[in-house]
Amino acid sequence: MSTSTDLASLLTTSSTLRWLGAYEITDDPARVDLDVVHGFLARESYWRRGVSRERVATAVRMSLPLSVHLATATPTMVGFARVVTDTVTHAWLDDVFVLREHRRRGIAGALVEAALAHPAVVDASLQLLLTADAHDLYARYGFRPFPDPEALMTRS
């Protein structure tokens, strides 16, 4: 009988992962404000512009969601990221954002750190992401260009 933790229990810890001043980073899926996530991704992001709310809801539900909250803000959720992972071979960091009025406070870095330290992510042998404009941020956490870009393929 296996004593390893199953994926479901890793992805539903529903706990506070860390604090950055008054900002709380949590992996509690119930605290994700889908209106905020959809609003940002559909209207402000370059990578999911125009995405439907239904697709965002499915993506969040099928991932490890991390959200950043500030009790005194309206809305209280001010940042988000999600990870698609099997906990062993790969972890894909995706949809990372901090609302404009909360940027330049270290929140994005703290969110990335919390995601990479999460028990569902930390042991994944391949951790990856796509970015067009945040290379410096992700480089601080060990990300670098894919060693052989010709090996990476996509299907639309």
N, C-alpha and C positions, 0 to 999 in steps of 0.2 A: 504494500500500500504506500502510495506517495505521500510524503509529508510536506510537499511544496504548496505554497499558497496558490489558489486558483485565480484566474484573471479577474473574475467578477469581484472578488474581495479586494483586489488591488485597485480596481477602478472605482470603488464606491467607499472610500475611507471617510468621505464627508467630514473632513477635518480642516482646521486652520493649519496651513503649512508654515506660515511665517508672518511676521509683522514688519512693516517698514514705516516707522513712526505710527501715525494713525491709520495707515492703509493695511488692510487685512488681505492676505492671499489665501484662498481656500480651494479645495478640490470638491466641494459639495455641489453636485449637479443641481440640486434644488435651488441654489442661490444664483444660478446663471439667469440673467435678465435677457431673454431672447429678443425683446424689443431693442435693447441696446446693441446686442451682437448683430442682429439683422440690419439695423439702421446704419451701423458703422460699415459693415461689409458691403451692403448694397449701394450705399451712397458715397462713402468716403475712401474705401480701399481701392487700390488699382488691381488687386488680384481676384476679387469676387464681385466687382461692380455689377449691379443688376440681379444678383442672386435672389432667388425666391426665399420667403420666410420658411416654407416647408423644407427646402433643401438645407437651410441653416439648422433648423430644428433636428433634422435627421443626422446631420454631421455632428452636432453637439452630443446627441444621444448615443451615437456610436463611437464616441471618442472619450478620452480622459479630459474633461474640461477643467480649466483653472480660471478663477475670476478674482478680480481685485475690487475691494469694497472700501468706501469711506462713508461712515455713518452720517456725516454731516453734509454729504453731497446729494444732489438730486439730478439724475438718479444716483443711487448709492453705488452701483457697479460702474467702475471707471476704467477697467482694463480686463483683458481676456486673452487666453491662449488655449489651444487644445492639442492633444497628442494622440496620434493613431499608433498603436503599439501592440505587439504580441508579448512584450516584456522581456524577450530573450534575443531575438535576431534583429529587430528593427524598432525604431521609434521615430515617427515623423512629427516634428514640431510645426504647427500650422496656425494660421489666423491670429497671430500675435498682434495686439494693438492696445494702446492707451489713449483714452479720449484726450483731445488736444489741450484742454484746460488743465490737465494733470500731468503733462509731459515735462521733461527736464527735472525730474525729482528722483530718478533712479528706479522708477516703478518697472519699466520694461526689463531692465537688468535683473531686478529682484524676481520678476515673473519667470524669466528664462531660468534663473538659478533654481527656483522652486520646481519648475517643470523637470529639469535635468536631474534633480536630487530625489524626485518622487520614486517610491519603490517600484512603480510600474515602468519606469524609464531607465533608472540608474544602471541596470545590468544589461540593457540592450546593446549588442555589439556594434550596431550601425545606427547612429543617430544623425538624422538629416533634416534639411529644410530647404525652402526656396526663398530667395529674397532678391529684390531689384535695387534696394536702397539702404539696407541696414547691415551691410557687411562688417563694418567696424564694431557694431554692437555684438553680433554673433561671434566674431573672431575673439573677443574677450573671454568667451566661454568655450574656446577650443574648436569652433567650427572653421573650416577652411574650404577652398574650392574643391570640388570632387576631383580625385586624383586622375581619373581618365574620363573626361566629359563624353568621349565617344562611346563609352560603355553604358552611359545613362540613356534610357530610351523612354519615350512617352507615347501614349495612344489617346487620341481625342475621339 
